[in-house]
Amino acid sequence: MTRFICIASGKGGVGKTTAVVNLGTALARFGYNTVIVDANVSTPNVGLHLGMHNNTKTIHDVLTNKSSIFEVMYNHPNGTKVVLGKLSVWNSRSVNYDKLANEVSKLNGACDIVLLDCSAGINSEASSAIKAANELYLVTNPSLPALTDALKTIELAKSLGTEPKGIILNMHTGKDYELSKINVEEFLGLPIITTVPEDERVKRSLTKKRSVIEAFPNSKASIGFMKAAARIVGQEYKDIAKQGLLSKLKRLLR
């Protein structure tokens, strides 16, 4: 049974797409057949993060009845499969967002996990991505504006029947002006599954068009995202990392 997971945020700029590409990379390393879908149709960025912005067929072609979702799926060197979005703003005008859930559901049984990069906010575009998933994880920063908007997204998910599961607390510095982890969990009513520290290597990895896990595997941010992926599949990071290495060796031997 395929898990459909929406990675959402209440506002832009909190590192949602960075979280998506790194979670996908981590899950693939752990041996899970993972598909990343850029469901942020109006402002897609997954391709920019992964160096795949020149691919011709995208989710826009699926939502305008020009292609099937399997025809727009590309293999990435990080081990994931990726469904991209078109960068041009004009391409989003004729898109039927209501088709997204039905089209994404066709991936059921074809992979282990589908990660949907959701549009920020609580608009109809974000709703379409949330409805396409069974569970949702929030990416947020330890600031009051980010948490306030994240809370709105949690309420939207609940109203659409998608279960909010946890928080990825991103760009954490530990400064005294930030809200504490306990405050964040109490405010949002969800557990923090990982804390990803502020790390300049995240920005460096973007210039390399690679996930930080690929570019700087031993960085603090990489380990934070790897721990999040482990929590999502219900395992300890150390245990699942060993399993992923064994799975990789088995595939090489085959």
C-alpha positions in Angstrom: 0.0 0.0 0.0 1.5 3.3 -1.1 1.7 6.1 1.5 0.7 9.6 0.1 2.4 12.2 2.2 1.9 16.0 1.8 4.8 18.2 2.9 3.2 21.6 3.6 3.9 25.0 5.2 1.8 27.9 6.2 4.0 30.4 4.5 6.8 30.5 1.9 10.5 30.8 2.8 10.5 28.2 5.6 12.4 25.6 3.6 9.5 23.3 2.5 10.9 22.3 -0.9 14.3 21.8 0.6 12.7 19.4 3.1 10.8 17.6 0.3 13.9 16.9 -1.9 16.0 15.8 1.2 13.3 13.6 2.6 12.9 12.0 -0.8 16.7 11.4 -1.0 16.8 10.0 2.5 13.9 7.6 1.9 15.4 6.4 -1.3 18.7 5.7 0.5 16.8 3.8 3.1 15.5 1.5 0.4 12.0 3.0 -0.2 10.7 3.4 -3.7 9.9 7.1 -3.5 8.2 9.5 -5.9 8.4 13.3 -5.4 5.5 15.2 -7.0 5.8 19.0 -7.4 2.2 19.9 -6.5 3.1 23.5 -6.1 1.8 24.1 -9.6 1.9 27.9 -9.8 5.4 28.3 -8.3 7.2 24.9 -8.8 10.8 24.7 -7.5 11.6 21.0 -7.1 13.3 21.0 -10.6 15.5 23.9 -9.6 16.6 22.1 -6.5 17.4 18.9 -8.4 18.8 20.4 -11.6 15.8 19.1 -13.7 14.2 22.3 -14.8 14.6 21.6 -18.5 12.4 18.5 -18.6 9.7 18.9 -21.2 6.7 17.0 -19.7 5.4 18.0 -16.3 2.4 17.8 -13.9 0.9 20.6 -15.9 0.5 18.2 -18.9 -1.2 15.7 -16.6 -3.7 18.3 -15.2 -4.5 19.5 -18.7 -5.2 16.0 -20.1 -2.1 15.9 -22.3 -0.1 13.1 -20.5 -0.5 10.4 -17.9 1.3 10.8 -14.6 3.6 7.9 -15.5 4.6 9.7 -18.7 5.9 12.7 -16.8 7.9 10.8 -14.2 11.7 11.0 -14.4 14.4 9.1 -12.6 16.9 11.2 -10.6 20.4 10.2 -9.7 19.5 10.5 -6.0 17.3 7.4 -6.3 13.9 9.0 -6.4 11.4 9.4 -9.2 10.3 13.0 -9.8 7.2 14.6 -11.3 8.1 18.2 -12.0 6.1 21.4 -12.7 6.5 24.0 -15.5 8.3 27.1 -14.4 6.3 29.5 -16.7 3.5 31.3 -14.9 1.3 31.1 -18.0 1.2 27.3 -17.8 -0.8 27.4 -14.5 -3.7 29.3 -15.8 -5.4 26.4 -17.6 -4.7 23.8 -14.9 -7.6 22.0 -13.2 -6.3 21.6 -9.6 -9.3 19.3 -8.8 -7.7 16.6 -11.0 -4.6 16.3 -8.9 -5.9 13.9 -6.3 -7.3 11.5 -8.9 -4.1 11.5 -11.0 -1.8 11.1 -8.0 -3.9 8.2 -6.8 -2.9 6.3 -9.9 0.5 5.8 -8.3 -1.0 3.6 -5.6 0.8 0.3 -5.7 3.5 1.6 -8.1 5.8 2.8 -5.3 6.2 2.8 -1.5 5.9 6.6 -0.8 4.6 9.6 -2.7 5.8 13.0 -1.4 3.8 16.0 -2.5 5.4 19.4 -2.3 2.4 21.6 -1.4 1.8 25.2 -2.3 2.3 27.5 0.7 -0.9 29.0 2.3 -4.5 27.9 2.5 -5.6 28.5 -1.1 -7.3 26.1 -3.5 -4.0 25.0 -4.9 -2.8 24.0 -1.5 -6.1 22.3 -0.8 -5.7 20.1 -3.9 -2.3 18.8 -2.7 -3.5 18.2 0.8 -6.6 16.3 -0.5 -4.3 14.1 -2.6 -2.5 12.8 0.6 -3.5 10.7 3.5 -1.1 12.3 5.9 0.6 15.7 6.3 3.9 17.0 7.8 4.4 20.7 8.5 7.7 22.5 7.8 8.0 25.6 9.9 10.4 27.9 11.6 10.5 28.7 15.4 8.9 32.1 14.9 5.4 33.3 15.8 4.4 34.3 12.2 5.5 31.0 10.7 3.7 29.0 13.4 0.5 31.1 13.1 0.3 30.3 9.4 1.2 26.7 10.0 -1.7 26.4 12.4 -4.1 27.5 9.7 -2.7 24.8 7.4 -3.2 22.2 10.1 -6.9 23.2 10.4 -7.3 23.1 6.7 -5.9 19.6 6.5 -8.2 18.4 9.3 -11.2 19.9 7.4 -10.2 18.0 4.2 -9.7 14.7 6.0 -5.9 14.6 5.8 -4.2 13.7 9.1 -1.5 16.1 10.3 1.2 13.9 11.8 4.1 16.0 12.9 6.4 19.0 12.5 9.8 19.5 10.9 11.3 22.4 12.7 13.6 23.9 10.1 16.3 26.6 10.2 16.6 26.3 14.0 19.4 28.3 15.6 18.8 27.8 19.3 18.9 31.6 20.0 16.9 32.8 22.9 14.6 34.9 20.7 13.3 31.8 19.0 10.3 29.9 20.4 11.3 26.8 22.3 10.5 23.3 21.0 8.0 22.8 23.8 6.3 26.1 22.8 6.1 25.0 19.2 4.6 21.6 20.0 2.0 23.2 22.4 1.1 25.9 19.9 0.6 23.5 16.9 -0.6 20.5 18.9 1.7 18.2 17.0 5.1 16.5 17.9 8.3 17.7 16.4 9.8 14.8 14.5 13.1 16.5 13.9 14.9 19.8 14.3 17.0 20.9 11.3 19.6 23.5 12.3 20.4 26.6 10.3 23.2 25.4 8.0 24.8 27.4 5.2 25.5 24.1 3.4 21.8 23.9 2.5 22.3 27.0 0.3 25.5 25.7 -1.1 23.8 22.5 -2.1 21.2 24.5 -4.0 23.9 26.1 -6.1 25.1 22.5 -6.9 21.5 21.6 -7.7 21.6 18.7 -5.3 20.0 17.8 -2.0 22.2 18.7 1.0 22.2 14.9 1.8 23.9 14.3 -1.5 26.3 17.3 -1.4 27.2 17.4 2.3 26.1 14.0 3.8 27.7 14.6 7.1 26.3 18.1 7.7 24.0 18.8 10.6 21.2 19.7 8.2 21.6 16.4 6.3 21.4 14.4 9.6 18.3 16.4 10.6 16.5 15.5 7.4 17.7 11.8 7.6 16.2 11.6 11.1 12.9 13.1 9.9 12.7 10.4 7.1 13.4 7.7 9.6 10.7 9.0 11.9 8.2 9.1 9.0 8.7 5.4 8.4 8.6 4.6 12.1 12.2 3.6 12.7 15.3 4.8 14.5 17.8 6.7 12.3 20.8 4.5 13.0 18.9 1.3 12.4 17.3 2.4 9.2 20.5 3.9 7.9 22.1 0.4 8.3 19.2 -1.2 6.5 19.4 1.3 3.7 23.1 0.5 3.2 22.3 -3.3 3.1 19.6 -2.7 0.6 21.9 -0.7 -1.6 24.6 -3.4 -1.5 22.0 -6.0 -2.4 20.9 -4.0 -5.4 24.6 -3.6 -6.5 25.2 -7.4 -6.2 22.1 -8.1 -8.4 
